[in-house]
Amino acid sequence: MVFYRRILPVVNALCPWLLSTQAANLSLLIGAILMKRTLCLTKLATAFPIPAERRVYSPKHELLYRLKRLSRFLGNHRVDPVAVQVAFIPAILSRLGHPRTLGLIVDWTSFDVTLPKMANHSGP
């Protein structure tokens, strides 16, 4: 992968608490986002490297295995996304130069929350 060798040392320096496999997967994800310019998981998985040594000579579902690797990493509760993002803020701000203008978008969407039922709702 083109970006992996350049990203991995940065991830290791900024997030020393990550395990080596977590740092590698985060570096692969960042590289895939930079390469594909999308957040579609299937397209990102196509940017993940193919193993040099395979257990099966010609796997039928090669993309599926890379997609599962990406999904497992994104679903890993031991990797705190907020801590990782906060660790990158000083490095990103230091590279902005002058004037240091930074746009901030806060997304308050949460998909794990059960919405309260409305008391006055007409219907069956």
C-alpha positions, -999 to +999 in steps of 0.1 A: +000+000+000+013+034-010+006+053+022+010+026+048+048+029+052+045+067+058+014+065+080+024+036+104+052+055+121+029+085+127+002+063+141+027+046+164+041+080+176+007+096+182-011+066+196+015+045+215-013+028+235-025+009+204-014-027+200+007-033+169-022-050+150-045-021+159-019+005+147-015-015+115-052-017+108-056+021+116-028+029+092-044+007+065-077+024+071-062+059+069-043+049+037-074+035+022-094+067+029-066+088+013-064+065-017-101+059-024-115+093-011-147+076+002-161+061+033-178+032+016-165+001+035-165-021+004-144+004-016-121+009+013-116-028+016-104-030-020-075-008-010-064-032+018-034-053+008-037-089-004-016-113+018+017-124+003+012-159+015-023-174+012-037-205+028-058-211-003-042-208-037-072-190-053-097-178-027-132-173-039-141-144-016-109-124-014-127-090-010-150-105+017-120-114+039-106-078+036-140-064+043-143-086+074-109-074+086-120-038+082-154-044+099-138-062+128-114-033+133-141-007+132-162-027+156-133-032+181-145-017+214-109-016+227-100+011+202-115+043+214-122+065+183-124+097+204-089+091+219-075+084+185-090+115+170-078+137+200-043+123+196-041+135+160-054+170+167-020+186+177-002+171+148-028+183+123-030+218+138+008+222+137+008+215+100-020+241+091+004+270+090-008+306+091-036+316+092-047+288+114-083+285+105-100+253+114-136+243+106-153+222+132-183+200+126-200+182+155-222+152+147-245+145+176-261+115+158-262+084+179-276+051+166-275+033+199-302+054+216-338+044+219-360+074+211-388+082+236-423+075+225-445+105+219-473+109+244-498+127+221-496+108+189-527+101+168-529+068+149-539+032+154 
